Amino acid sequence: MKTKLNHQLAAIATMGMIAGASTDAHAQTATTFADMARNIILAVSGSNNLISTVCWIGGAGLGVAGIFKLKNHVDNPAQTPMKDGLVRLGCGGALLAFPFIQQAMQGSISNGSLAKINASSLQMDSVTVFGQP
């Protein structure tokens, strides 16, 4: 019963994301590299908050699980190895740091501005696509 509910919630979330992405009227047919880059940036522009939220929740959950595993190790060192808790804490810390790394990466490709990433400067010189200049 629980897995059926999880599958239904996943299906609803997927359909919501598809419906939200299909209402984009700004997408154009890509004929150049700059058009393709612009379309990709436009398509994933709304996913930053979703990725950050998932990372914050997952990182907090793994951090709490790591603390409990370390407590289990202190209570019974022979049964629970310390590496289980440390791995969970490390992965939780990495997930908590990921939104900051993502912002730094976006800032480095957009001249420090996170407000709008411009793909118009991504043109390649002397590149032909399928024989067309």
C-alpha positions in Angstrom: 0.0 0.0 0.0 2.8 2.4 0.9 4.7 1.8 -2.3 1.5 2.4 -4.4 1.2 5.8 -2.7 4.8 6.6 -3.4 4.4 5.6 -7.0 1.3 7.8 -7.3 3.1 10.8 -5.7 6.1 10.3 -8.0 3.8 10.2 -11.0 2.0 13.4 -9.9 5.3 15.2 -9.4 6.6 14.1 -12.8 3.4 15.2 -14.6 3.6 18.5 -12.8 7.2 19.1 -13.9 6.3 18.1 -17.5 3.3 20.4 -17.5 5.3 23.3 -16.2 8.1 22.8 -18.7 5.7 22.4 -21.7 4.2 25.9 -21.2 7.4 27.6 -22.2 6.7 29.9 -25.2 10.2 31.2 -25.5 11.8 28.0 -26.7 12.9 28.3 -30.3 14.2 25.9 -32.9 18.0 25.6 -32.4 20.0 26.3 -35.5 23.3 27.4 -33.9 25.3 26.5 -30.9 24.2 29.7 -29.2 20.5 28.8 -29.8 21.0 25.3 -28.3 22.8 26.7 -25.3 20.1 29.3 -24.8 17.3 26.6 -25.0 19.2 24.4 -22.5 19.6 27.3 -20.1 16.0 28.3 -20.4 14.8 24.7 -19.9 16.7 24.1 -16.7 16.4 27.6 -15.2 13.6 26.6 -12.8 15.4 23.5 -11.5 17.9 25.3 -9.3 15.5 25.7 -6.4 14.4 22.1 -6.7 18.0 20.8 -6.6 18.9 23.0 -3.7 15.8 21.9 -1.7 16.6 18.2 -2.4 20.2 18.7 -1.4 19.3 20.5 1.9 16.8 17.8 2.9 19.0 14.9 1.9 22.1 16.5 3.6 20.2 17.1 6.8 18.8 13.5 6.8 22.2 12.0 6.1 23.7 14.1 8.9 21.2 13.0 11.4 21.6 9.3 10.3 25.4 9.7 10.6 25.0 11.0 14.2 22.8 8.0 15.1 25.2 5.6 13.5 28.1 7.1 15.5 26.0 6.7 18.7 25.4 3.1 17.8 29.1 2.7 17.4 29.7 4.2 20.9 27.1 1.9 22.4 28.4 -1.3 20.7 31.6 -0.9 18.8 31.8 -4.6 17.7 28.5 -4.5 15.9 28.5 -1.0 14.2 31.7 0.1 12.5 32.6 3.8 12.8 32.9 4.2 9.0 29.1 3.8 8.6 28.5 7.0 10.6 31.5 8.9 9.1 30.4 8.1 5.5 26.9 9.3 6.2 28.2 12.5 7.8 30.6 13.1 4.8 27.9 12.6 2.2 25.5 14.8 4.2 28.1 17.5 4.3 28.7 17.2 0.6 25.0 17.5 -0.1 24.7 20.6 2.2 27.7 22.2 0.3 26.4 21.4 -3.2 24.0 24.5 -3.5 26.9 26.8 -2.7 29.1 25.0 -5.3 26.3 25.3 -7.8 26.0 29.0 -7.3 29.8 29.5 -7.6 29.8 27.5 -10.9 26.9 29.6 -12.3 28.6 32.8 -11.2 31.8 31.7 -12.9 30.2 31.2 -16.3 28.0 34.3 -16.2 30.6 36.9 -15.1 29.5 36.8 -11.5 25.9 37.5 -12.1 23.4 34.9 -11.1 20.4 36.9 -12.3 20.6 36.0 -15.9 23.0 33.7 -17.7 23.7 34.9 -21.2 24.4 32.3 -23.9 24.9 34.8 -26.7 28.6 34.8 -26.2 28.9 31.1 -26.7 29.4 31.3 -30.5 32.1 29.2 -32.2 34.0 30.6 -35.1 34.2 28.7 -38.4 32.0 25.8 -37.4 29.7 24.2 -39.9 26.7 22.1 -39.0 25.8 19.4 -41.6 27.6 21.3 -44.3 25.9 24.7 -43.7 28.1 27.7 -42.7 
